[in-house]
Amino acid sequence: MSGIYIHIPFCKKKCNYCDFFSVCNSLDIENLIKAEITELRLRKDYLENSVIDSIYFGGGTPSILDIKYIELLLNNIFFYFKVNENCEVTLEANPDDLNDLFLKQLNKIGINRLSIGIQSFNNDILKFLGREHNAEMLPSIITLAKSNGFCNISVDLMFGIPGFSNVSQLSSLSSAMELDIQHISVYGLSIEKKSLFFKWVKNKRINELNEEDFIKQFDFIIEFLTSNGFDHYEISNYCKAGYISVHNSSYWNNISYLGIGPSAHSYNFISRQWNISNLKSYILLVNSCKVFYEVEYLSLIDKFNEYLITGLRTKFGVSLNVIKEKFSDKIINFFINNILIMESQGYVTSTNGIYSLTRKGLVLSDFVIEKLFIV
């Protein structure tokens, strides 16, 4: 099993917190789609005929595309790759892009999962984040998606936002519960160097949320969602029974995937590969059949660190037996010595040789994983 990710870098505007590769000029949409179709052809053997279990349109904002372009990309994926008949096909969408006609079209061409970037149900927070939609429209958008056949809907929410009370941020969880959706991703705001927020912090216009409030919010989110029937299967992801994201899980379960488009990443067990983060250069290089990506071949230590960071992010944890099977004695001894320290400090728990993060460990996951890395 494998996955395919299609990166659509276009946005109507850049959100204040975003540091992902995106462009606000959509004049090159048609040229990008043609280049991505060419890349699909050029890299049709990358996954070695593995069956595709997930297709994910991410961005950027894929929902700004005309339906004909989404359908064209899907048709080419089905032409060049072997796709599971029950493949999860996700489209990331902004709420303000979704209407009755577009949703009908998406359903008709085979999109069977929506990931909707809500971020908050508080209009003041939405304005601060630089989002275009308003809170009042959100329930009707979800209802409209359901009426058009979408029964696998995920929404993104955000916490850790400076300048807003814990109550104003966490009340969005209750609003999300009222929508009766299947999956929720809740991300803590991180101030990244390429974002507008980073400039605001540097100019002292805003301050980052203090660690104590951040941890309180995260702990509340876990408690609230798990007590309302959601499985906390990965640090930022929660789902109802049977609705774990196939696409997201490919990253954490060491499954190969192919990334198409500028800045997209790929992984095939041996190496990681990432495409150039420049739209015009990507289009030019792909169309000229020249190299448009960089490759990093993974050492044994790289593979160990990768196994740790992906496994410990999930409820499934990491297995001592797997580590003994795949890695050297030096790495095994390093892991055992350090995981026991983390366990004695209450960050990790173990059952039959499977180590996973405790609630305390989840809240401080970056700290715990860093202590277990080999550098």
N, C-alpha and C positions, 0 to 999 in steps of 0.2 A: 504494500500500500504506500502511496505517496500523495503529495499535495502540490497544487499549482497556485501561485500568488500572482495576480496581475496588478501592477502599480499604476494608478491613474493620478498624476501629480497636480492636476488642476484644482484650484479653489477660487471661489468668488472673492474671498479676501483671506488674509492670514490671521488666524486666531492669535490672541496675545501670548498664549502659553506655548505655541507650537514651534518646534525646531526641526520637524520632519522636512524632507525635501518636497517643496511644492512651488507652483508658479501661479500667479493670478491672471496671467494673460492666456486665454484659451484659444488663440488664433491657430495654434499648432495641433489642435486635437486630431484632425484627420491624418496629418503626417505622423503623429505618434501612434495611432491605431495601426497604420500601415507598417510602421517599424516594429511594433510589438507582434504583429502577425508574422513578419519576417523572422523575428527572434524565436517565435514558437517553432517555425520550420527549421531554423538553424540548430536548435537545441532539442529536437524531438527525441534524441537518443540519450539525453542526459540522465533520465530516470530509468534507463535500461528496461523499457517495456513494463515497468511496474504499473499496477492498476491505480488509477487516480481516484481517491476517496473524498477529496475536498478541492474545491475551486473557490478562490477568495478574491473579490475585487476590492482592493483597499486604496488608500490615498493619503493625502489629497482628498478629493471628494468625487468618487465614482458616480454618484447619483446626479452629477451635472451632465453626464454623457447623454446623447441622444440614444434611444433604445436600439437603433440600427447598429451602433458601434458595439454595444454590449453583446448583441446577438452575433455579430460578426466574429468577435473574439471567442465566444463560446463555440461557434461552429468550427472554428479552426482548432480549438483544443480537442474537440471530439474527433476531428479529422486526423490529427497527428498523434493522439494519445489514446490509450485504452482506458475508458472511463467507466467506473462502477455505475450500474443503473440506479443505485441508491445514493449516488454522490451528493454530499452536502455542497450546495452552491450558494455562497454568501455575497451579498452586496452591502458595503458600507454606505450609509445614506445620512444626509442632513434632513431634519424634519421638514424644512421649508422647501425641499425639492420633491416631496412626495405628494402626489395627488391621485385621484381616482383612475385616470387614464394611464398614468405611468405605472401605477401598481398593477393594474390589469395586464399591461404589456410585460412587466417583469415576470409575473406569474406564468404568463403564456410561453415565454422563451426558456423557462426552466430555473429561474432564480427561486430557491425554496427556503432561503433564510435571509432575514434582514438584520443588520447591525446598525442601530440608529443612534447617532451622536447627540443625545439629549444634554448631558453634562450636569444640568441642574433644572429644578422646577421653580427657581427663584429668579425673577426678572432682573433684579439688581446684580446678582451673581452672573447671569448670562451676559449682561452688558459689560461687566468688568472683564469677563473672559474674552469678549469680542465676538460672541456668537450672534447669528443673524435672526434666529427664531425667538418666539416668546413662549412663556410657560402656558398660556391659555390655549394654545393650539395643540398641545401635545396629546391630551387624551383622545381628541377626535382623529388625530393622525394614526394612533395605534388602533383605534376602532376601525378606521378605513382600511388599514393593512389587513386586519383580521377578516373583514368582509370580502376582501379580494383573495382569500385563500391562504394567507400566511399564518401558519400555526407554529412557526419556530422564529420567535422574535427576541433579539437581544438589544438591550439599551446600555449605553455608556453613561456613567455618572462620575463626578469628580469630587474629591474632598481635599482638605489641607490648604484651603484657599485663604490667603492672608486678608485681614480686614473685615472678615465676616464671622459672626458667632457660630459656635458649634451647632446650636439649634437651627439656625438659618440654613446651614449646609446639610445637616443630617435629616431634616424634614423631607428632603427629596426622596429618601428611602420609602417613607410612608406613601408618597405620591406614586412611586413606582409600583408598590404593592397593589394599588388600586387598579392598575392596568392589566393585571393577570397575564404577565409575560413569562417566558420560559427561561430567560438567561439575563443576568446582570453582570456587567464588568464595572468595577469601582476602582478608579485610579487616583492615587495620591498625587497632587500637583508637585512637579519637580521643576525648579527654575533652571532652564537650560540656556547655555551660552548664546545660542542663535535666536532666542526668543525675545519678544518685546519686553516681557516681564524681567528678563535679565538686565536690560538697560534701566528699567524702572528701579530695580533693587540697587544697581550701581549708582544711580542718581538720587538714591534715598527717597524716591517717590512712594515705594512700598517696602515692607520688610517681610522676609520669609516667616512662615508660621513657626512658632517655637516647637521644639521636639515633643514636649509634654502634651500639648494640645493635639499635635499630629497623632501621637500614639493613642490618646484617649478616643479620638475620632475613629481610628482604624479598629480599635478594640470594640467600640460600640457597633460599627458596621458588621463585623463578624458575628457578634451576638444577635443583632437584630435580624439579619438575613437567615442565619442558621435556625433561629427560633421560629422563622416564618416559612420553613420547609425548603430552603435552598441549601444545596450541598456546596460547601466551600472547597472546591476541588483544586484550586490554584490560588496563589496569593491574592490576585486581583479579580478572580472569576468565581461566580456562583451560578448554580443552575438547579432547576427542578429535575426530578428523576428522569433519566433518559435523554437529557438535553446538553450533555457535555459537548463543547465545541470541537468538532473533528479537526478543523483547521488549526485552532490554537494548540490542541493536544499534539499535533505533529511536531511542533517545536519542542515540546517538553518530553516527548516519548521517543526521541531519537529516530524519527521517521524522515526519510528524504523528502525534499521539496525543491521545486523549481520556481525562482522568482523572475518575472518578466517585467521589463520596463525600467526606466531610469531609477537608480538607487536601490533596486530590488535585490534581495539576497537569495542565494541558493545553497543547498547542503546535500552532499551525497555520501556521507560517512567518512570519506577520505579527505575532503577539502571543503572550505567555505569559499563562496564566490560572490562578489558584489559588483553590480553594474555602476557605471559612471553616474555621478549625481549632477548631470547637466543635460537639460532637455535637448537642446540643439545638437550638442556633441553626440549624445546617444543616438539620435535619429540619423545623423550623418554617418557615424561609424557602423551602425547596424546595416544601413542601406549599402555601404561600401564593403560589407563583409570583412571589416577590420575589427581588431580586438576592442571591445567596449566594456571590459570588466577586469577586475583584479582577482587573483586567486591566492588563498592561504592554505597550504597543506598542513594538516593537523598532526602534531607530535603526540606521543603517548600521554604526556602531561596535559596537552591541550584537550585531549579526549576525556581525560579524568576530570579536569576542571569543568568541561562541558557537561559531563554526566552529573556532577554535583549541582551545578547551578540550575539545570533543567529539572532534575529529580526532586531536589529539595523545595522547589517552588510549588510542587504539587502535594496532594494528600498521600500519594503513593510512595513518596520518599525514594531513598536509594538503598540498594541491596548489597550487603557485605559479600554474599555469594557471587554476585555479578562482578564486584570489584576484584575478588580473588581470581575469578575466571579470566578477566580481561587485562589486568594490570600487573606490574612487576612487584616483587616483594618489597622494594623500597617504598613504592606508592601505597601498597597495602598497609605497611607498618605506620606510615605517615597518617593515613586515614584513621586507623584504629586508635592511635594515640590521641589524635585531636578530636575525634567524634566522642570519645569517652569524656574528655574535658567538657565539651559542650553539653553532654548528657548530664554530667554531675552538676552543671550550673543551671539546669532546667530549661535549656533552649531546645533540646532534642529528646525524643522518646524512641524506644526501640521495641519491636515485637518480632520474634523469630528472625533476627538478623536484618530486619527492615528498619531503617532509621528515617524518621520524619520530624518536622518541626512541631514543637508545642505551640500553644497560643502565644506564649512569651517569645518563642523563637520566630514565629510568623511576624510579629510586630517589629522585631529587630532582625529581619531576615538578611539584609545586606551585611550587617555586622557578623552574623553567624557564618554565612557562606564565605565571606572574606577570610575568616579564621581557618577555614577548611581548604582554601585554595593552595595549590603549590605554585609559587612564583619563581 
